[in-house]
Amino acid sequence: MADYKSMYYRLFNRVADAITILQTAHQEGENAFVESQNDTVIRLAEKQDESEDS
């Protein structure tokens, strides 16, 4: 019989590890952006909702 409790804990820990990796990558990306020498900010136009045009 499969040990579902053990399998669940293993899955939970792996998912938690993946979340930590993604959070770290996100933070590193933000830090790289803040520390970059490029002071130019480009504002993108907002997409209009098609239902408002009707």
C-alpha positions, -999 to +999 in steps of 0.1 A: +000+000+000+013+035-009+024+057+019+003+087+010+013+107+041+050+105+031+042+113-005+021+143+006+049+157+028+075+152+001+052+171-024+045+198+001+082+204+007+091+204-030+063+230-037+076+251-008+111+249-022+098+259-057+080+289-042+112+300-024+132+297-056+106+319-075+105+345-047+143+347-047+144+351-085+118+378-083+136+397-057+169+394-076+152+408-107+138+437-088+172+445-072+189+443-107+163+467-120+167+492-092+205+491-093+207+494-131+221+526-146+192+530-170+170+558-156+146+558-186+111+547-177+087+538-205+051+541-197+029+516-216-005+526-228-034+509-209-055+485-229-091+496-232-118+472-223-137+462-255-170+462-236-167+500-230-167+507-267-201+492-273 
